[in-house]
């Protein structure tokens, strides 16, 4: 899947100590959708997932034509990491959801 990067979104995620590679890894590695919203006339998707090194990030994206644009990305707070870990465990044990 092609990504839409420019100086603005690269600099923005860098402020959160996230690289473009990490954001792309999360989006490409079967993330969990945790929210949707419309902002400034565009649909945005909030996802949580892991980088190849195991770092858990929240990534918010929007579609721009055929490209995925990362609006922002940041490390998941403790509660989100726990939620994501529970989800992963439930998937590993064949359950539909972590509750």
C-alpha positions in Angstrom: 0.0 0.0 0.0 1.5 3.4 -0.9 1.8 6.1 1.7 1.6 9.8 1.4 4.5 11.5 3.2 5.6 15.1 3.1 7.7 17.3 5.4 4.6 18.2 7.5 3.5 14.8 8.5 7.1 13.5 8.9 7.9 16.3 11.2 4.7 15.9 13.2 5.2 12.2 14.0 8.9 12.9 14.7 7.7 15.2 17.6 6.1 12.0 19.1 9.4 10.1 18.6 7.9 8.0 15.8 9.5 7.3 12.4 7.8 6.9 9.1 8.9 3.2 9.0 7.3 2.5 12.4 4.0 4.1 11.3 3.9 2.1 8.1 4.7 -1.1 10.0 1.7 -0.6 12.3 -0.7 0.1 9.4 0.7 -2.8 7.4 0.7 -5.4 10.3 -3.0 -6.0 10.8 -3.7 -3.2 13.3 -6.9 -3.1 15.4 -9.3 -0.3 14.5 -10.3 1.6 17.6 -12.1 4.6 16.2 -13.3 6.6 13.2 -14.1 10.3 12.9 -14.7 12.9 10.3 -12.5 16.0 10.7 -12.0 18.9 8.3 -14.2 17.0 5.9 -12.1 13.9 5.7 -12.7 10.5 7.3 -9.9 9.4 9.7 -9.2 6.0 11.1 -7.6 5.4 14.5 -5.7 2.1 14.8 -3.5 0.5 17.4 -0.8 -2.0 16.5 2.8 -3.1 16.8 6.0 -2.3 15.0 8.3 -5.1 14.0 10.3 -4.4 17.1 7.2 -4.7 19.3 6.5 -1.1 20.0 2.8 -0.4 20.4 1.6 2.8 18.6 -1.6 4.6 17.9 -1.7 5.7 14.2 -4.4 7.9 12.7 -4.7 7.8 8.9 -6.8 9.1 6.1 -7.1 8.2 2.4 -5.8 10.6 -0.1 -6.7 9.1 -3.5 -5.1 5.7 -3.5 -2.5 6.6 -0.8 -2.7 6.3 2.9 -1.7 9.5 4.7 -0.6 9.3 8.3 -2.1 12.2 10.1 -0.4 11.5 13.4 1.2 8.6 15.2 2.3 8.3 18.9 3.2 5.7 21.5 0.2 4.1 23.1 -0.4 5.0 26.7 -0.5 2.2 29.3 -4.3 1.6 29.2 -4.2 1.2 25.4 -1.2 -1.1 25.6 -3.1 -3.3 28.1 -6.2 -3.3 25.8 -4.1 -4.3 22.8 -2.3 -7.0 24.8 -5.6 -8.4 25.9 -6.9 -8.4 22.3 -3.7 -10.2 21.1 -4.2 -12.9 23.8 -7.8 -13.4 22.9 -6.9 -13.8 19.2 -4.1 -16.3 20.1 -6.7 -18.3 22.1 -9.3 -18.2 19.3 -11.7 -15.8 20.9 -13.5 -13.1 18.9 -12.8 -10.2 21.4 -10.8 -9.6 24.6 -13.7 -9.4 27.1 
